[in-house]
């Protein structure tokens, strides 16, 4: 996928840990995104709008689709900097990434 091949992910490396740490707090997540460089912020907001549009057309199992999309995009958009060892178990880390994404696409 194109987004995985970007040398600097959509969520810039310098914001990675803050995004993981505040994933449970919607207002904090929104604040962090306002601090992204403009090109990163624009792409992030566009992708969240795209996911919201996809979800609008889902008739059944909407929460399952949301969970799957949030998990997939969380892994792609929130990549840790090279050489950084995770401080959380993989499953919890993936859930935090998905929660961060869900904050921007839930109603």
N, CA, C and O of each residue as an XYZ file, in Angstrom:
428
protein
N       0.836     -1.169      0.000
C       0.000      0.000      0.000
C       0.888      1.241      0.000
O       1.950      1.266      0.621
N       0.437      2.249     -0.697
C       1.207      3.483     -0.855
C       1.561      4.115      0.496
O       2.699      4.536      0.705
N       0.602      4.180      1.400
C       0.830      4.850      2.680
C       1.909      4.163      3.512
O       2.626      4.823      4.264
N       2.026      2.863      3.383
C       3.057      2.124      4.122
C       4.448      2.390      3.557
O       5.446      2.233      4.261
N       4.519      2.790      2.293
C       5.803      3.005      1.642
C       6.353      4.418      1.862
O       7.501      4.689      1.509
N       5.567      5.305      2.430
C       6.048      6.662      2.665
C       7.227      6.642      3.638
O       7.177      5.944      4.652
N       8.283      7.395      3.344
C       9.433      7.398      4.262
C       9.086      7.990      5.627
O       9.618      7.544      6.644
N       8.205      8.983      5.661
C       7.717      9.549      6.917
C       6.215      9.283      6.946
O       5.505      9.733      6.047
N       5.711      8.569      7.946
C       4.290      8.206      7.951
C       3.380      9.421      8.055
O       3.827     10.521      8.379
N       2.100      9.209      7.777
C       1.119     10.292      7.842
C       1.140     10.930      9.233
O       1.117     12.155      9.351
N       1.183     10.122     10.269
C       1.390     10.643     11.623
C       2.906     10.704     11.812
O       3.552      9.668     11.970
N       3.474     11.907     11.795
C       4.935     12.022     11.871
C       5.507     11.327     13.106
O       4.876     11.256     14.160
N       6.724     10.820     12.930
C       7.369     10.082     14.013
C       7.398     10.853     15.328
O       7.222     10.258     16.391
N       7.615     12.151     15.277
C       7.740     12.924     16.526
C       6.430     12.998     17.308
O       6.432     13.392     18.474
N       5.298     12.619     16.675
C       4.010     12.643     17.358
C       3.538     11.236     17.760
O       2.523     11.090     18.441
N       4.261     10.230     17.346
C       3.837      8.845     17.551
C       3.503      8.546     19.016
O       2.393      8.110     19.322
N       4.450      8.777     19.913
C       4.240      8.401     21.321
C       3.119      9.201     21.956
O       2.345      8.654     22.743
N       3.014     10.465     21.637
C       1.919     11.277     22.187
C       0.567     10.743     21.728
O      -0.386     10.714     22.506
N       0.482     10.322     20.468
C      -0.774      9.766     19.952
C      -1.145      8.489     20.693
O      -2.311      8.281     21.029
N      -0.173      7.646     20.946
C      -0.417      6.395     21.671
C      -0.839      6.706     23.109
O      -1.789      6.115     23.623
N      -0.132      7.629     23.749
C      -0.392      7.942     25.156
C      -1.764      8.557     25.385
O      -2.387      8.302     26.416
N      -2.247      9.364     24.442
C      -3.513     10.074     24.681
C      -4.664      9.502     23.862
O      -5.686     10.168     23.698
N      -4.524      8.295     23.350
C      -5.552      7.707     22.477
C      -6.932      7.670     23.127
O      -7.941      7.712     22.423
N      -6.996      7.595     24.442
C      -8.285      7.517     25.135
C      -8.951      8.877     25.304
O     -10.110      8.946     25.714
N      -8.240      9.957     24.995
C      -8.746     11.312     25.211
C      -8.964     12.009     23.873
O      -8.002     12.430     23.230
N     -10.203     12.132     23.455
C     -10.534     12.674     22.134
C      -9.977     14.081     21.943
O      -9.358     14.366     20.918
N     -10.187     14.953     22.910
C      -9.731     16.344     22.774
C      -8.214     16.422     22.618
O      -7.708     17.222     21.831
N      -7.495     15.595     23.364
C      -6.030     15.585     23.257
C      -5.594     15.093     21.882
O      -4.646     15.620     21.301
N      -6.287     14.082     21.366
C      -5.970     13.574     20.026
C      -6.186     14.651     18.976
O      -5.357     14.844     18.087
N      -7.310     15.352     19.089
C      -7.606     16.427     18.140
C      -6.557     17.525     18.211
O      -6.171     18.081     17.183
N      -6.096     17.841     19.405
C      -5.068     18.866     19.577
C      -3.760     18.445     18.908
O      -3.115     19.248     18.233
N      -3.382     17.205     19.095
C      -2.132     16.728     18.493
C      -2.190     16.857     16.972
O      -1.218     17.290     16.353
N      -3.301     16.493     16.375
C      -3.409     16.555     14.917
C      -3.270     17.994     14.421
O      -2.756     18.216     13.325
N      -3.717     18.970     15.205
C      -3.557     20.369     14.788
C      -2.089     20.779     14.760
O      -1.733     21.768     14.119
N      -1.237     20.027     15.452
C       0.189     20.339     15.502
C       0.987     19.663     14.382
O       2.166     19.966     14.195
N       0.355     18.756     13.641
C       1.046     18.099     12.519
C       1.464     19.150     11.499
O       0.804     20.180     11.369
N       2.557     18.902     10.772
C       2.846     19.752      9.614
C       1.620     19.750      8.691
O       0.902     18.752      8.622
N       1.383     20.837      7.997
C       0.133     20.989      7.245
C      -0.117     19.853      6.252
O      -1.250     19.385      6.141
N       0.897     19.401      5.536
C       0.657     18.321      4.563
C       0.244     17.032      5.264
O      -0.615     16.312      4.755
N       0.826     16.725      6.401
C       0.460     15.526      7.158
C      -0.954     15.666      7.717
O      -1.755     14.735      7.635
N      -1.251     16.825      8.281
C      -2.577     17.057      8.835
C      -3.665     16.974      7.774
O      -4.730     16.404      8.010
N      -3.391     17.546      6.601
C      -4.375     17.498      5.518
C      -4.634     16.066      5.056
O      -5.784     15.678      4.853
N      -3.581     15.288      4.892
C      -3.740     13.888      4.470
C      -4.488     13.106      5.547
O      -5.377     12.313      5.236
N      -4.131     13.326      6.803
C      -4.803     12.620      7.896
C      -6.293     12.934      7.898
O      -7.117     12.022      7.961
N      -6.649     14.224      7.829
C      -8.059     14.611      7.839
C      -8.798     14.058      6.616
O      -9.955     13.652      6.725
N      -8.148     14.042      5.471
C      -8.759     13.486      4.263
C      -9.051     11.988      4.452
O     -10.135     11.516      4.110
N      -8.084     11.255      4.993
C      -8.279      9.819      5.206
C      -9.390      9.540      6.220
O     -10.153      8.589      6.056
N      -9.483     10.355      7.256
C     -10.556     10.162      8.235
C     -11.917     10.443      7.587
O     -12.891      9.746      7.871
N     -11.990     11.448      6.728
C     -13.238     11.736      6.008
C     -13.581     10.581      5.070
O     -14.752     10.233      4.918
N     -12.576      9.993      4.448
C     -12.783      8.840      3.567
C     -13.367      7.670      4.357
O     -14.313      7.027      3.902
N     -12.811      7.389      5.535
C     -13.317      6.293      6.361
C     -14.748      6.577      6.802
O     -15.584      5.674      6.789
N     -15.045      7.818      7.193
C     -16.415      8.174      7.573
C     -17.377      7.940      6.406
O     -18.496      7.466      6.607
N     -16.944      8.272      5.196
C     -17.780      8.051      4.011
C     -18.009      6.562      3.782
O     -19.127      6.146      3.476
N     -16.965      5.764      3.929
C     -17.127      4.313      3.802
C     -18.145      3.795      4.807
O     -19.025      3.007      4.460
N     -18.024      4.234      6.036
C     -18.914      3.756      7.092
C     -20.357      4.184      6.865
O     -21.283      3.485      7.279
N     -20.555      5.311      6.221
C     -21.902      5.794      5.928
C     -22.672      4.788      5.076
O     -23.888      4.655      5.212
N     -21.961      4.081      4.199
C     -22.607      3.160      3.278
C     -22.667      1.722      3.781
O     -23.144      0.837      3.071
N     -22.191      1.487      4.987
C     -22.244      0.146      5.568
C     -23.611     -0.038      6.217
O     -23.999      0.729      7.097
N     -24.334     -1.060      5.775
C     -25.684     -1.293      6.291
C     -25.723     -2.246      7.476
O     -26.559     -2.090      8.366
N     -24.840     -3.220      7.498
C     -24.846     -4.204      8.576
C     -23.462     -4.310      9.199
O     -22.453     -4.048      8.544
N     -23.422     -4.690     10.450
C     -22.166     -4.907     11.163
C     -21.249     -3.686     11.120
O     -20.036     -3.815     10.957
N     -21.838     -2.511     11.266
C     -21.064     -1.278     11.172
C     -19.915     -1.250     12.176
O     -18.808     -0.830     11.840
N     -20.170     -1.692     13.397
C     -19.110     -1.648     14.406
C     -17.965     -2.595     14.056
O     -16.807     -2.282     14.331
N     -18.265     -3.742     13.457
C     -17.211     -4.661     13.030
C     -16.354     -4.040     11.930
O     -15.130     -4.176     11.932
N     -17.011     -3.359     10.991
C     -16.285     -2.712      9.897
C     -15.432     -1.575     10.454
O     -14.275     -1.421     10.064
N     -15.996     -0.779     11.361
C     -15.238      0.303     11.990
C     -14.012     -0.252     12.705
O     -12.910      0.276     12.553
N     -14.197     -1.309     13.479
C     -13.074     -1.914     14.201
C     -11.981     -2.374     13.238
O     -10.796     -2.146     13.486
N     -12.371     -3.011     12.157
C     -11.394     -3.513     11.181
C     -10.651     -2.372     10.497
O      -9.429     -2.417     10.355
N     -11.392     -1.350     10.073
C     -10.755     -0.212      9.408
C      -9.839      0.544     10.364
O      -8.737      0.937      9.984
N     -10.287      0.750     11.602
C      -9.466      1.461     12.587
C      -8.180      0.694     12.885
O      -7.110      1.290     13.005
N      -8.289     -0.621     13.002
C      -7.102     -1.437     13.261
C      -6.128     -1.351     12.087
O      -4.928     -1.162     12.284
N      -6.651     -1.490     10.864
C      -5.800     -1.464      9.673
C      -5.136     -0.096      9.503
O      -3.921     -0.013      9.326
N      -5.933      0.974      9.556
C      -5.360      2.297      9.357
C      -4.485      2.716     10.535
O      -3.524      3.463     10.348
N      -4.796      2.256     11.731
C      -3.939      2.558     12.879
C      -2.533      2.018     12.682
O      -1.556      2.708     12.971
N      -2.424      0.803     12.196
C      -1.106      0.200     11.958
C      -0.340      0.902     10.841
O       0.886      0.999     10.880
N      -1.078      1.390      9.846
C      -0.432      2.035      8.699
C      -0.033      3.478      9.016
O       1.073      3.905      8.687
N      -0.920      4.213      9.645
C      -0.684      5.641      9.863
C       0.177      5.934     11.073
O       0.888      6.939     11.093
N       0.130      5.081     12.079
C       0.919      5.275     13.300
C       2.037      4.246     13.346
O       1.897      3.174     13.934
N       3.137      4.592     12.719
C       4.305      3.705     12.702
C       5.352      4.249     13.663
O       5.635      5.447     13.663
N       5.929      3.372     14.484
C       6.945      3.854     15.430
C       8.235      4.216     14.698
O       8.546      3.648     13.651
N       8.975      5.159     15.257
C      10.279      5.479     14.672
C      11.194      4.259     14.690
O      11.073      3.392     15.557
N      12.104      4.201     13.730
C      13.060      3.094     13.664
C      13.850      3.000     14.964
O      14.276      4.010     15.523
N      14.035      1.786     15.429
C      14.860      1.546     16.605
C      14.163      1.757     17.938
O      14.777      1.560     18.986
N      12.913      2.147     17.925
C      12.168      2.357     19.179
C      11.492      1.042     19.565
O      10.730      0.467     18.787
N      11.781      0.583     20.767
C      11.155     -0.644     21.249
C       9.808     -0.292     21.875
O       9.704      0.683     22.619
N       8.780     -1.082     21.575
C       7.459     -0.807     22.154
C       7.478     -0.919     23.673
O       8.143     -1.784     24.243
N       6.737     -0.030     24.308
C       6.649     -0.058     25.771
C       5.391     -0.791     26.229
O       5.196     -1.018     27.423
N       4.538     -1.159     25.269
C       3.295     -1.869     25.569
C       3.256     -3.187     24.807
O       3.920     -3.320     23.779
N       2.492     -4.163     25.290
C       2.306     -5.395     24.516
C       1.675     -5.063     23.155
O       0.907     -4.108     23.040
N       1.997     -5.843     22.146
C       1.549     -5.579     20.775
C       0.041     -5.401     20.680
O      -0.432     -4.481     20.013
N      -0.707     -6.257     21.330
C      -2.173     -6.182     21.248
C      -2.701     -4.866     21.820
O      -3.581     -4.242     21.228
N      -2.171     -4.445     22.958
C      -2.590     -3.185     23.571
C      -2.169     -2.002     22.701
O      -2.922     -1.042     22.541
N      -0.979     -2.076     22.147
C      -0.491     -1.023     21.263
C      -1.383     -0.893     20.032
O      -1.746      0.218     19.644
N      -1.737     -2.016     19.419
C      -2.631     -1.993     18.258
C      -4.008     -1.432     18.631
O      -4.617     -0.703     17.847
N      -4.495     -1.772     19.828
C      -5.784     -1.239     20.284
C      -5.724      0.274     20.493
O      -6.686      0.979     20.189
N      -4.610      0.773     21.007
C      -4.454      2.215     21.198
C      -4.433      2.929     19.851
O      -5.041      3.987     19.689
N      -3.729      2.340     18.887
C      -3.691      2.930     17.543
C      -5.097      2.970     16.942
O      -5.502      3.977     16.361
N      -5.825      1.884     17.085
C      -7.195      1.822     16.558
C      -8.097      2.831     17.268
O      -8.940      3.466     16.633
N      -7.925      2.978     18.565
C      -8.718      3.949     19.318
C      -8.421      5.365     18.840
O      -9.333      6.179     18.700
N      -7.161      5.656     18.594
C      -6.794      6.978     18.085
C      -7.542      7.267     16.788
O      -8.097      8.354     16.622
N      -7.562      6.301     15.865
C      -8.262      6.471     14.588
C      -9.772      6.601     14.823
O     -10.423      7.465     14.233
N     -10.315      5.756     15.669
C     -11.759      5.769     15.934
C     -12.227      7.124     16.455
O     -13.356      7.534     16.188
N     -11.371      7.817     17.194
C     -11.728      9.140     17.706
C     -12.112     10.109     16.591
O     -12.861     11.057     16.828
N     -11.613      9.885     15.394
C     -11.839     10.811     14.290
C     -12.917     10.352     13.327
O     -13.319     11.114     12.447
N     -13.396      9.123     13.471
C     -14.381      8.627     12.508
C     -15.703      8.241     13.159
O     -16.674      7.973     12.452
N     -15.766      8.206     14.467
C     -17.013      7.872     15.153
C     -17.920      9.086     15.195
O     -17.476     10.234     15.145
N     -19.204      8.789     15.288
C     -20.173      9.896     15.363
C     -20.263     10.440     16.753
O     -21.026     11.374     17.002
